[in-house]
Amino acid sequence: MKNDKTPYFITAKELAEAGKDRIPPELISNTHLIYSSPATLAFNSPGAQGFGVKRAGLAIPGSVMLLVAPGCCGRNTTLLAEMPEYHNRFFYLMMDETDIVTGRHLKNIPQAVEEICSSLPQMPSVVMICLTCADALLGTDMERVCRKAMKQVNIPVLPCYMYALTREGRKPPMVHVRQSIYSLLEPKKKQSTAVNLLGYFAPLLDDCEIYELLGQMGIRTIREISRCKDYEEYQTMAAANFNLVLNPEARFAAQDMQKRLNIPSIELTRLYQLDKIQKQYHIFASALGTKIEDQKYFDAAQAAVDAFKNAYPDTVFSIGEGCNADPFELSLALLQYGFKVAEIFGNPAAENFVYVKKIAALSPETRIYSNLEPTMLYYDCSEEFADITIGRDSAYYHPDCLNVEWSEDIQPFGYAGVKLLFEQLLAVRTGAEKERGVR
C-alpha cells in the first residue's frame, strides 16, 4: 500500500496485465494536475535547451519570429536570442493585462511585423508569429491577423502556436509547427531520385548509414530542412519524389505535402534493437523494389554493444523520456542485450504496449513512473536504483548517478545511433573509474 507521500509507479508486469485500454489515470496527464518535472519543463519552456516551438518555428532559412506574449512567457526566449545563430531573429510584442482581457494587442501585430521588416538589413523570407495560451483562451483568429500583416510586407506571415492547452489534442504544438514550416513549399517538377527526410529540426548524425543506404537504393539527392542554406534551397524540397518520415510528429506535415504537392511518404521508426533496425531497412528497400547491403553497419553497432557489455555486463539503467529515444523501446533493447532496467520515466500510450508486454516478460519488476504525476514531488533521490541514467529527467532524479543525457540537437538514428550511444556509455563508465582511481 502506497501512502500519500510515495511517488506513484506501476511495475511493467502490472501495466502489461492492465492492458492498453486500462492505462491507470496516474499515467494519463489530462486526468490530473500536472507536476512540472524536468521532462515537462522542456515542453512548457520551449526557450530552454532543445527544440521547442520557438526554435522549431525558425527552421525555415531566413525566417524571423515575433513572439506575442505576456512577459512571463517571453522571458526564456532571451536566452535563445543570445545564441549566435538566432541573432536578430527574435522580436517581442509584450501583452499587458488589458491586452489579455480585451485582445487589444491584435491591432498592433501588423504594425509590429512591418517595423521588424523595415529594421532589418535584409527582408526576411517569412515572419513567424508565435502565440501563447493567452490567445488560445481569447479564441484569436490568428490566420486573419497574419493575412492582414502579409498585405503590409508582401512576404509570408505564418502563425506558430505555443499552446500548452492543445498538448493532448489531435494536433499538439510540435505537430502543428512541423506542418507550418513545410506549408510554404510550392509545387515543383518531381525529381525521381530525390527524397526529403522529415521529422527533426536538426540533421541526422553525419555518419548515419541512412545516407549511404538511400544511395544504394538509387537516391541521389537527400534534403533535410536543417541543411538547407537559404530559402531557395528550402523550396527545392518540393521536388522530392517521396518523403521519409522519421518522427511520428511529422505525419501531419507529410499528409499535407501529399495533398498539396503530391509527394507520398514512407515512415521509418527510430529504434535501438539492432535486429529490428535491420528488418525495417530491408522491408523499406523491398518496398522500393531494391536491395541494400547493411551488414558492416550492423556489425559496427553490435561491436559497440559488445564492448560495453564485456566491460560492464551487470549494468543497471534508469531510462528517462528526456532523451532522443522512445524510453520503452530503448528499455526493451537494453534488456534484450542482457542489461537490467530498474526504472522508466514516461507516459505509455497504446502504441507503446508492444514494448511494455515484452519488457514485462523480461523484467516484470521494472518500475514505470510518470514525470507528470504530482506525487513525483516525493521521489526520493537518495534511493539509487541504477548504475547509469539515460535522459535529462532521469539525471534529475538521480543527481549523483552517472548519466548520458542523449538529448543533443544532432539526431541519432539507426545503427549509427546505437553505436554512438554505447560508445558514450562506455566512455562515461570508464571515465568515472579512472577518476576514482586517481583519487
N, C-alpha and C positions, 0 to 999 in steps of 0.2 A: 504494500500500500504506500503510495507516494503522498507526502504531506504537501501543504500549500507552498512550501519553500524549497521544493525539489523541482528542478527543470524537467519538463515533460520530455520523455523519449519513448520510443517503441522499438522492440527488437525486430530484426529482419524477419524472424520466424513469425512473430505476431502480426506484422504488417502483411506478409505474404498470405497468412491464413485469413486475414480480414478481407483481402481481395481489393481489386482496383475500384470496385463500386462502393466500398465501405471504408474509404480512407478516413481516419479519425479527424474530427474538426480541428484539433490542435495543429494538424499539418496543412490545413487549408487557410490561407491568410485572410480571406474575406469573411471568415466566421468568427473573428475575434479582434480585439485591439492588436495593433502591431508594435512589436518591440524593434526599435531601430538599432539593430545589431550591425556588425561590420558589413555583412552582405547587403543589407538594405541601404546602408549609407552610400554604397556605390550607385544605387539607383536614385535615392532621394536627393543626393547631392551630386548631380552629373558634372559639376565643376571639379570634382575630385579626380584622382588618378583613374585612368581607363577611359573608354569611350562611352560617355553618356550622351544624352540628346544634343547637348550644345556642341560638343566636338564632332559628333556624327553629322550634324546639320551643316558643318563646314567641309564635308568630304568633297564637294564639287570644287574643282580648281577655280581659284579666283573669286570665290564667294566671300561674302561678309555676313555678319549676323547682328540684328537688332534684338536685344533682349528686353521685352516689355514685362516688367515685374515689380513687385514691391521690393524694397531694399533687402529684406531678409532672404529673398530667393535669388537675388543677383550677386550677392557678395562673393560666393565661391568662384564666380566667373573671373574675378580679378586675378586669381591665381593662374588661370589659363591664359589670360591676356598677357601675362608676363613671359610666357614661353615664346621664343623667337619665331616659331612658325605661325603664331597667331597674332603677331604684331600688326596693329591697325586692321584687325578683322572682327573685333567685338566692340559693339556700341550699346548704350543703355538708354532706355526711356523708363524712368522710375515712376511707379504708381503711388499716389498718396491715398489716404482713407477715402476722400471724396471720389477719386477715380474708381476705387474698388466698389463703392456703393452705386455710383451713377454711370460708370462706363465713359466718363468724360475723356479719358486718355485716348480713346479710339480716334477722335478727331485729329489728334496730334501725330498719329503714326505716319500718314503720307508725307507730312512736312518733315518729320524726322528722317524718313528714307531719303527725301530729296537733299536734305542737309548733309547726310552721310556721303552720298554720291558726289556732291559738289566739293566736299572737303578732301577727297582722296585724289592723289596724283593721277590715278588711272581708274576708269569706270569699272566697277566690279562686274563679274559675269552674272551674278544673281545676288539678291538680298534675301536672306532667310529671316523671317520674323518668328522669334521664339516666344511662345506664350506659356504661362503657368496656370496653376489650378484656379487662380483668381478669375481668369477669363473663362475657364470651364464652368465655374459657378454662375458667371454672368450670362452664359449662353452666347458668347460673342460669335458672330458670323465672320470669322477671320478671312474666309475666302473673298468676301465682298470687300473688306478693308484692303486686302492685298491687291485686288484688281484696281482699286482707286489709286493706290500708291504706284502701281505699274504704269498707269497712264501718265504720271508725272515724271517718271525717269526713263521710260522706254526700255527697261530691262526686266527680266523675270523677277517677281517678288513672290516668295512661297511661304506658307505657314509651316511652323515646326512646333509641335505640341509637346510640352514638358508637363503632361497631365498625369500626376500620380493616381488620380481618381480613375483613370482608364486602365490601370495596371491589370485588372482581372477581366477586362473586356475582350471583345473579338479582335481589336486592333490596338494593342498596347503601344506606348510611345516609341519604343525601339523598333517595332514593326512598322509603324506609320512613317518614321523618319527614313527608314530604308526605302520605302515606296517613294517618298518625296524626292530623294536625291537622284533617283533614276527617271523621274517624271518629265524632265526637260529634254530627254533624248528624242530626237526627231528621226522619222523613217529614213533609212538608207538602203542602198542596194546591198544584198547579203553577200558576205564572203564565206564560201563553203568551208574554208579551213580556219575560221576564226571562232573563238569561244570567249565568253565572259565568265569570270569567277565572281559569284555574288555571295554576300553574307557578312563580310568583315570590312572594317573601315581602315585597317592597316593590312599590308601584304602578308602573304604566307612566308614562312622561312625560305630564304633564298635557295637552300639546298633541298627543299621539299621535292620528293620524287615525282609529284604530280605533273610538274612541268615537262620532265623527260617522257613520262608515260603518255601524256597527251601528244607529244611529238611522235611517239611510236604509233599512235592511232591516226596520224596524218594531220594533226592540228599544227598549223604554222604560226598562228597569231593568238596569244593569250593575253586578255586585258583584265586588269583589276583597277577599280576606281582610284585606289590609293597610289597606283603607279602612273596615273595619267599626269603629265607635266602641265597641261593647260586645258582650257575649256574646249579647244578644237579637238584635242586628243580624246577628251571625255566623250565628245559627240560621236567618235568612231565606234564606241561600244554598241551603237545602234545597228552596226553592220554585222554583228555576230550571227553565226549560223544557229547557235544554241547557247543557253545559259547553264552553267554548272552551279547549282545552289549548294553551298557548303554549310549553311546555318539555317535552321528552320525559320528563323525570324525574317528571312528574305523571301519566303514563299509568296507573300502578297506582292512584293516587288516583281518577282518573276511572273506571276499571273498577270499583273498589269502590263508588263512588257510583251507578253504573249498576245494580249488583247490589242494593244496599241501598235506594236511593232512587228507582230508575227514572229517572235523569237520563242521557240519552245524551250523547255527546261528539263534537266535531269538533276536529281538530288543525290548527293553523297553525304554520309554521316561521319563526323569526327569520332574516331574510335581509338581505343588503346589495346584492344585484343588483337594481336597480330594475325591470328587465323581469320578473324572477321574482316580485317583490313584487306587481306589478300583476296578473300572471297568477293568482297564488294568491288574491288578493282576489276576482277575478271568478269563479273557479271556486267559491269559498266562497259568494258571492252566488247563483250559479246553483244550487248545491245546496239553497239555501233558497227557490228559486223566485222570485228577485227580481233587481234590477239595482242597481248603485251608480255614482256619479259621483265618481271619484277623481283626475281629471286635474290639478286645482290642487295636490294634494299631491305628485303625481309631478313636476310642473314645478318646485315649490319645492325638492324634493330634488335634482333634476337641476341646478338653478341653483347649489346649494351645491357640487356636484361640479365643475361647470364653473368656478366661481370659483377653486377651489383649483388645478384643472388649468391654467387660464390663467396663474396666478401661478407655479406650480411644476410644470411639465409632466414633468420628468425625475426626480421624487422616487422614491427607493429606500426600501422599507419592510422592517422586520423585525417579524414578527407573532407575538405570544405567545398562549398559551391562557388566560392570566390576565386575560381581558377579557370583556365582555358580547358575545361572538360565538363562532361556530364558526370557529376560526382558518383552516381550509381554505376554507370558503365565503367568508369575508372576503377572504382572499388572492386567490381567484378573481375576486371582484368588483373588487378593485383592479387586477388585471391586465387585466380587460376594459375598465376605464376608461382604460387606457393607461399605468398606472404600472408600476414594477418591484417585485418582491418577492424579496429576497435570501434570506430565511430564514423558516421557520415552525417554531415550537416547539409540538409537540403529538403525541399518540399516535393515529394514524389507526386507526379501526375500519372494518369492511367498508362501513358506510353512508357513510363519507367518500370512498370511491373514485369516486363520481360527480363529486366536485370534483377529486380527485387527477389523474384522467385529463385533465381539461380544463386543469389547471394545467401538467401535463407538456407538453401541446401548445403552450401559450403561453410557458412559461418552464421548459424542461427542466432547467436547472441550479439551480433553486431548491433550497436545502438544507433538509432536514427533520430536526430534532433532537427527541429525546425528553427532556423535563425529568426523567424518572425514571431515565434511564440513568446508571449510576455514572461513566462516562467524562466526563460533563459537568463533573466536578471539574476537568478540564483545559481547559475552554473558555477561550480567550484573549480577554479583554475588550478588549485593545488593538487587535484586528482590527475596524475599523469597516466593516461591510458596508452600513450603511444611513444615510439622512439623518434618518429619524424612526422611532421604535418605537411599537408599539401593544400595550399589555398590561403588567401589573406585572412579569411574568417577563422579558419582552424588555428592559424597562428595567433590570433587574438585570444582565443580561449585557452591556448597553451603557450604563453609568452616565454617560458623557459625551455621549450622544446625546440629541437632542430626543425627548420622549415625550408621548404622550397615553395616560394609564392606562386609560381607558374601562372602569372597573370600579365605578362608583358604584352605590349601592343602588337608586336610582330607575332603572327599566329602560327602555332604548331598544327600540323595536320599529317595524317598517315604515318608511314614508317618513320619519317624524319621527326615527327612529334614524339613518338615512343622513344626513339634513340636519344634525343636531347633530354627528355625527362629523366631517363635513367642515368645519363651522364651527369646531370645536375644532382640527382640523389646521391650518386657515388661521391661526387666532389664535396658535397655538404658533410657527409658522414666521415669521409677520410680526413677532411679539413678539421673537423671537430676533434678527431682522435689525435691528430698531430698537435693541435693546440693544447690538449690535455697532457700530451707527452712532454711538451715544452715546459708546462707548469710543474 
